[in-house]
Amino acid sequence: MSEFDKKAEENIPAEIRMISGCKDEQTSADVGNVTSFGLPDPAGRAGGACTSAILKVLYADKKRPDKDLSFKDVLLKMRDVLDDKRFEQIPQLTSSRNLDVDTKFDITPDDFNGTKRAVLIGINYVGQNGELAGCQNDALNMKEYLKDVHDFKDENIQLLLDDGTNTNPTKRNILKAYAKIAEESDAGDVVYLHYAGHGGHKSDRSGDEKDGRDETLIPVDFQKWGVGEILDDDIYQKLVLKLKKGVFVTSVMDCCHSGTVLDLPYKFVGDGKQEGGMNANEGFNFGTAKGGCIIL
């Protein structure tokens, strides 16, 4: 194990894998009609391109794949689906460990012996400028997949949707949900996190981003005075660092500029061009406890 790998284990307790729908510099897409993706689609026809692609790969026609897929397989197949639909987004995998990308993709590890919890966020920004159509559907589709394929229970799935019924995905509520799942989850537990909504980037003020920009999640109330966006630095400190050792975490981020929004130290780009395994971000500043994922 390299010194960098040791630092990653020492500083980031949990094993976290995040699939993003695009690179930091790319925007995502809201798909008006996902019928051709063959998805469960419980609440309408719209959906996000990333969520639609990963469900096409993992849950087309409500069936899991006949053969096990690796993390690399999932990303490259997602890219094929997106390319077939003429989307330019490049999926990425980032992680807290130097993961072998040929490892079998699974939200639940073979030695699972704990509780499965999920936070699913879908924001359509109802009635606002930039309103989206498919993000609530994404969260609901993913909930069905988690229950059907991975045996998640309703009582351990928190939905944040701006639908007037579920918990409203305000900045406070999103951070509260992340803090709660980190606090409740112990070694042996499984955590799944899904975000579908707008993402953005802002000028980096902490000096930990080589491209000079922090990636952000955009809560439903971001336009209210004093609220604003959720910085990747905040997610790193309030979620990533709070998840305990022995917790197995999978996250899917379906939003613009999402490639490194969890500020994790390893990256694999699903464009079919990256040779070998994950690239370690040797400039990652563990000492700041802010992350600092530099674009490779």
Legacy VTK file of the C-alpha trace (Angstrom):
# vtk DataFile Version 3.0
C-alpha trace
ASCII
DATASET POLYDATA
POINTS 296 float
0.000 0.000 0.000
1.357 3.412 -0.968
1.728 6.284 1.483
-1.090 8.068 -0.337
-3.377 5.047 0.072
-2.553 4.950 3.782
-3.411 8.632 4.139
-6.733 8.057 2.396
-7.673 5.296 4.850
-6.500 7.288 7.852
-8.315 10.488 6.919
-11.534 9.243 5.288
-12.968 6.475 7.500
-15.712 5.032 5.262
-15.433 3.207 1.955
-17.216 5.564 -0.438
-17.819 5.156 -4.172
-19.520 7.928 -6.131
-20.779 7.773 -9.702
-21.394 11.175 -11.264
-23.297 11.866 -14.446
-20.683 14.147 -15.951
-17.302 15.774 -15.501
-16.914 18.926 -13.390
-16.835 21.071 -16.504
-19.929 19.461 -18.077
-23.634 20.028 -17.636
-26.155 17.250 -17.139
-29.464 16.764 -18.938
-33.134 16.420 -18.050
-34.742 13.872 -20.367
-38.290 14.720 -21.377
-39.283 11.157 -22.248
-37.392 8.159 -20.898
-39.628 5.493 -22.461
-36.788 4.270 -24.667
-34.619 3.681 -21.585
-37.018 0.949 -20.433
-37.293 2.245 -16.872
-39.861 1.620 -14.127
-40.945 5.282 -14.326
-43.515 5.416 -11.500
-44.507 9.074 -11.742
-44.270 10.385 -15.275
-42.086 10.254 -18.352
-39.242 12.588 -17.461
-35.925 11.706 -15.833
-32.285 12.671 -15.598
-29.880 11.340 -18.218
-27.464 9.908 -15.631
-30.119 8.177 -13.514
-31.873 6.902 -16.623
-28.606 5.509 -17.996
-27.529 3.744 -14.806
-30.980 2.221 -14.343
-30.946 1.132 -17.987
-27.704 -0.692 -17.232
-28.691 -2.109 -13.835
-32.500 -2.402 -13.939
-33.863 -2.334 -17.488
-37.405 -3.736 -17.637
-37.217 -4.163 -13.832
-34.628 -6.925 -14.120
-31.066 -7.022 -12.863
-28.378 -7.938 -15.443
-27.931 -11.636 -16.184
-24.192 -11.348 -15.480
-22.320 -9.445 -12.783
-20.930 -6.109 -13.944
-17.787 -4.407 -12.686
-17.611 -0.723 -11.817
-15.797 -0.188 -15.110
-18.503 -2.103 -16.988
-21.232 0.053 -15.437
-19.532 3.327 -16.364
-18.720 2.270 -19.926
-22.200 0.873 -20.481
-23.679 4.115 -19.110
-21.556 6.008 -21.595
-22.814 3.762 -24.429
-26.420 4.434 -23.412
-25.808 8.188 -23.250
-23.959 8.167 -26.556
-26.782 6.227 -28.189
-29.185 8.946 -27.012
-26.751 11.633 -28.279
-25.795 12.932 -24.853
-22.204 14.100 -24.435
-21.892 13.573 -20.674
-19.001 11.396 -19.460
-19.742 9.384 -16.286
-17.029 9.305 -13.631
-16.238 7.194 -10.609
-14.542 8.767 -7.602
-13.791 6.969 -4.371
-12.198 7.173 -0.947
-10.087 4.083 -1.684
-7.902 2.973 -4.563
-10.639 0.733 -5.899
-9.977 -1.933 -8.524
-12.413 -0.807 -11.241
-12.847 -4.441 -12.288
-14.422 -5.156 -8.883
-18.038 -6.325 -9.098
-20.434 -3.414 -8.834
-22.730 -3.846 -5.872
-24.486 -1.483 -3.513
-24.524 -4.271 -0.913
-21.212 -6.111 -0.312
-21.136 -9.896 -0.065
-20.248 -9.779 3.646
-23.092 -7.401 4.545
-24.369 -7.878 8.093
-25.971 -4.581 9.092
-28.691 -2.104 8.156
-29.316 -0.547 4.752
-30.162 3.155 4.689
-30.714 5.641 1.882
-31.222 9.351 1.306
-32.843 10.067 -2.059
-33.107 13.695 -3.177
-35.069 14.835 -6.225
-35.597 18.547 -6.882
-37.716 19.819 -9.779
-37.637 23.465 -8.561
-41.383 23.649 -9.038
-42.497 27.138 -10.062
-38.953 28.533 -10.266
-36.838 29.613 -13.196
-34.922 26.598 -14.446
-37.681 24.196 -13.413
-36.836 20.561 -14.158
-39.219 17.722 -14.947
-37.529 14.454 -14.048
-35.668 14.708 -10.750
-38.515 13.593 -8.512
-39.040 10.639 -10.846
-35.340 9.784 -10.589
-35.557 9.483 -6.809
-38.722 7.381 -7.022
-37.261 5.106 -9.707
-34.128 4.614 -7.628
-36.219 3.832 -4.555
-37.993 1.074 -6.465
-34.641 -0.340 -7.643
-33.187 -0.304 -4.113
-36.235 -2.073 -2.657
-36.596 -4.632 -5.441
-32.952 -5.548 -6.085
-31.185 -4.690 -2.823
-33.946 -5.253 -0.253
-33.918 -1.748 1.244
-36.852 -1.133 3.582
-39.218 1.849 3.380
-38.544 2.840 6.985
-34.838 3.283 6.214
-35.282 5.348 3.047
-35.627 9.108 3.409
-37.108 10.930 0.426
-36.517 14.651 -0.060
-38.774 15.872 -2.872
-40.277 19.278 -3.614
-43.668 17.674 -4.211
-45.503 19.132 -1.215
-45.734 15.696 0.418
-42.248 14.488 1.297
-39.523 16.355 3.176
-38.738 19.549 1.284
-35.142 19.494 -0.068
-34.038 22.789 1.459
-30.383 23.372 2.254
-31.030 22.800 5.942
-32.994 19.594 5.333
-30.428 18.153 2.916
-27.545 18.747 5.331
-29.670 17.440 8.197
-30.450 14.233 6.257
-26.761 13.726 5.463
-25.799 14.308 9.100
-28.490 11.894 10.302
-27.485 9.026 8.018
-23.825 9.496 8.947
-24.666 9.481 12.642
-26.949 6.431 12.495
-24.758 4.220 10.304
-22.172 1.974 11.943
-19.600 -0.566 10.750
-21.266 -3.219 8.622
-24.049 -0.909 7.448
-24.788 0.093 3.860
-25.581 3.656 2.789
-26.944 4.762 -0.572
-27.128 8.466 -1.515
-28.845 9.830 -4.617
-29.075 13.443 -5.715
-30.999 14.587 -8.789
-31.296 18.320 -9.330
-29.274 21.319 -10.338
-25.556 21.447 -9.660
-23.208 24.372 -10.054
-19.770 25.722 -9.350
-18.429 28.790 -7.601
-15.050 30.447 -7.208
-12.897 28.482 -4.788
-12.083 30.532 -1.702
-10.161 27.885 0.240
-7.438 27.344 -2.362
-7.952 23.581 -2.607
-9.190 23.369 -6.201
-6.718 23.385 -9.076
-9.373 24.598 -11.494
-10.295 27.422 -9.099
-13.904 26.268 -8.668
-15.867 24.534 -5.935
-18.628 22.218 -7.120
-22.041 22.713 -5.547
-25.473 21.187 -5.017
-28.362 23.604 -5.415
-31.154 23.154 -2.840
-34.725 24.160 -3.569
-34.412 27.339 -1.444
-31.031 28.482 -2.764
-32.432 31.836 -3.892
-33.591 32.830 -0.434
-31.495 35.427 1.346
-28.635 33.887 3.280
-29.169 30.334 1.943
-27.250 29.803 -1.293
-25.681 26.607 -2.581
-24.100 23.643 -0.791
-20.340 23.656 -1.391
-18.362 20.469 -1.958
-16.191 21.534 0.990
-19.290 21.487 3.216
-20.358 18.046 1.951
-16.855 16.728 2.574
-16.745 17.987 6.142
-20.347 17.298 7.138
-20.897 13.987 5.350
-17.749 12.343 3.965
-15.644 12.794 7.111
-18.557 11.914 9.415
-19.270 8.492 7.905
-17.694 5.844 10.123
-15.105 3.197 9.372
-16.708 0.017 8.093
-19.679 1.777 6.483
-20.092 0.876 2.788
-21.339 3.883 0.812
-22.533 4.283 -2.773
-23.565 7.664 -4.154
-24.986 8.716 -7.509
-24.934 12.421 -8.359
-27.120 13.346 -11.319
-26.457 17.055 -11.708
-24.271 19.512 -13.595
-20.609 19.899 -12.605
-20.827 16.809 -10.397
-17.612 14.966 -11.230
-15.860 15.611 -7.910
-18.654 17.010 -5.755
-17.811 14.676 -2.840
-14.121 15.661 -3.004
-12.788 12.088 -3.005
-9.107 11.351 -3.704
-9.333 8.758 -6.527
-10.943 9.047 -9.946
-11.779 6.930 -12.991
-13.256 8.553 -16.111
-15.740 6.416 -18.025
-14.853 7.627 -21.511
-13.157 4.415 -22.650
-9.800 6.180 -22.851
-8.414 5.843 -19.324
-6.027 2.918 -19.160
-5.528 0.865 -16.018
-7.336 1.671 -12.813
-8.153 4.754 -10.792
-5.883 7.783 -10.727
-4.790 9.001 -7.314
-5.079 12.741 -6.860
-1.589 13.248 -5.497
-2.344 16.901 -4.770
-5.196 16.015 -2.435
-4.780 18.001 0.795
-5.875 15.689 3.600
-4.506 18.070 6.194
-7.075 20.795 5.533
-10.036 18.485 6.273
-11.661 20.201 3.317
-10.822 17.719 0.595
-9.448 19.431 -2.428
-9.991 17.174 -5.400
-7.764 18.496 -8.146
-8.796 17.868 -11.731
-6.527 15.240 -13.303
LINES 1 297
296 0 1 2 3 4 5 6 7 8 9 10 11 12 13 14 15 16 17 18 19 20 21 22 23 24 25 26 27 28 29 30 31 32 33 34 35 36 37 38 39 40 41 42 43 44 45 46 47 48 49 50 51 52 53 54 55 56 57 58 59 60 61 62 63 64 65 66 67 68 69 70 71 72 73 74 75 76 77 78 79 80 81 82 83 84 85 86 87 88 89 90 91 92 93 94 95 96 97 98 99 100 101 102 103 104 105 106 107 108 109 110 111 112 113 114 115 116 117 118 119 120 121 122 123 124 125 126 127 128 129 130 131 132 133 134 135 136 137 138 139 140 141 142 143 144 145 146 147 148 149 150 151 152 153 154 155 156 157 158 159 160 161 162 163 164 165 166 167 168 169 170 171 172 173 174 175 176 177 178 179 180 181 182 183 184 185 186 187 188 189 190 191 192 193 194 195 196 197 198 199 200 201 202 203 204 205 206 207 208 209 210 211 212 213 214 215 216 217 218 219 220 221 222 223 224 225 226 227 228 229 230 231 232 233 234 235 236 237 238 239 240 241 242 243 244 245 246 247 248 249 250 251 252 253 254 255 256 257 258 259 260 261 262 263 264 265 266 267 268 269 270 271 272 273 274 275 276 277 278 279 280 281 282 283 284 285 286 287 288 289 290 291 292 293 294 295
